């Protein structure tokens, strides 16, 4: 399956919210908060659209990365149930990391549910390491793992031993 990744616009927010509400039923962001994030010049929100299905939004991801701050935060990543396990989450994350690099981020942070093994595996394969735990961060008392990825020095490529690292074989 092939998706087109592009900057999210205000017109994408209803489709984003449909995925947000389905993916995060206990702690979905409000539509108002999502609209604010999509419009924020310090943020980069992307949508993954499926051109063969009329441009349906199958996933989205957001990054907060003020230029010159040195830090970036992955705010959210979500993929519709029908598009999972096809590499879309990885593609969205790689696009966010590239944007963080363009904005001069030296470190990228994120929080992930302690019980979300699939997401943790993806983030580790992209060079993130756990640096802390936020106790009872999520609704229902689930802990959040705080993860960090340091910038890859210019002229180098980060590789892992993961078969889905995305690097050519």
HELIX and SHEET records of a PDB file:
HELIX    1   1 UNK A   10  UNK A   12  5                                   3    
HELIX    2   2 UNK A   13  UNK A   23  1                                  11    
HELIX    3   3 UNK A   31  UNK A   39  1                                   9    
HELIX    4   4 UNK A   51  UNK A   53  5                                   3    
HELIX    5   5 UNK A   81  UNK A   83  5                                   3    
HELIX    6   6 UNK A   88  UNK A  102  1                                  15    
HELIX    7   7 UNK A  117  UNK A  125  1                                   9    
HELIX    8   8 UNK A  139  UNK A  141  5                                   3    
SHEET    1   A 7 UNK A   4  UNK A   7  0                                        
SHEET    2   A 7 UNK A  43  UNK A  50 -1                                        
SHEET    3   A 7 UNK A  56  UNK A  64 -1                                        
SHEET    4   A 7 UNK A  71  UNK A  79 -1                                        
SHEET    5   A 7 UNK A 107  UNK A 113  1                                        
SHEET    6   A 7 UNK A 144  UNK A 150 -1                                        
SHEET    7   A 7 UNK A 129  UNK A 134 -1                                        
END                                                                             
